Amino acid sequence: MPNDESSFRTFRHQADGEPLIEVDGPDGEGWRWIDIVAPDRETIERMAQEHGWDRISVEDVFDDTPLSKFADFGDHVFVVLHALGSLEPRVSTIEVDAFLADGLLVTVRHQPIAAIDELIESALTRPGTAEGGPDRMLARIAQATTYPFLPLIDLLDDHIESLEDRAIVRDPGVVGEVQALRRDATRLRRFVAPQREVLLALTREGATPLIGRRARQRFADVYEQLYRTVESLDSSRMLLGSVLETYRSSVAEDMNSVMKVLTVFSAIVLPLGLFAGIWGMNFANMPELAQPEGYFLALGLMATVAIGLWLYFARRGFIGGPRLREIPKSLGMGLFQMAALPVKGLGAVVRTLTGEERR
């Protein structure tokens, strides 16, 4: 049974064979914490025989799995947790295996974890950190390994807001970053969601007599943190999907504008090309070839048709057109802009495809 008034003793074992470190409480008695970093199978097998650990749990120590676990074997409890590991090149976690018995806590980790190292240092230098039994220390370990997930979620939310702004201006780098973040969020949820269920089981009264009321309260706080973490990850995945849709909509809208300009230009130039083709045929007896004013008449007819089509498209709302009272002042400018349409349209297409256009 957990004893909240017990003193604190700790043992640390390194895989390179360094001697165990023991710190006794004032009365020379108390509970033990054995922390094993980068374990070898021989050490774990020897301890399993000494303390009567379940064989399947011993195999789980060396089987790196994304699933957290809680198993009650009566005289001892086996818990698997995951701490945040490296963020590059992808989000990863470090497995923490814990064996909890009456007066004994054994933690096994395959890599150093800064949060647990700091907890050990704090327990060695400030006895108040280690008050209570091994069950409360296990709850502190769960809290220390879970806390780093919260700043990571805040960082993810800030990154999503930045991606939303970049998606509106059609930054082509958004697609790759969204896909990478969605993979990381999915991978992180694969570790966090099962751990949330384990913490929920540890909060239940009567789950095991080895976990006292104070420890269950701390486990409940950790469960609330993990619950918010999982909910935030689910929301982030949906927001990332929305960012991708925003980017695609912005690109499609810009491309539609470009295609509309090119289509209107083609519709205006088509009859002009027809006129030029007709008068460009080399037949000796073609009518109007002998007219001195024919060249200017043909140009005037082309200009009239072009302006008429432009006004028609503007009236139908296909393109924007000047107000009627501004036509005399802007006629020359309008013709210049119409002549520049193919250049502007081609430039917009190139900028869209290469991702060089910015707002």
Secondary structure, 3 states (H helix, E strand, C coil): CCCCCCCEEEEEEECCCCCCCCECCCCCCCEEEEEEECCCHHHHHHHHHHHCCCHHHHHHHHCCCCCCEEEECCCEEEEEEEEECCCCCCCCEEEEEEEEECCEEEEEECCCCHHHHHHHHHHHHCHHHHCCCHHHHHHHHHHHHHCCHHHHHHHHHHHHHHHHHHHHCCCCHHHHHHHHHHHHHHHHHHHHHHHHHHHHHHHCCCCCCCCCHHHHHHHHHHHHHHHHHHHHHHHHHHHHHHHHHHHHHHHHHHHHHHHHHHHHHHHHHHHHHHHHHHHCCCCCCCCCCCCCCHHHHHHHHHHHHHHHHHHHHHHHCCCCCCCHHHHHHHHHHHHHHHHHHHHHHHHHHHHHHHCCCCC
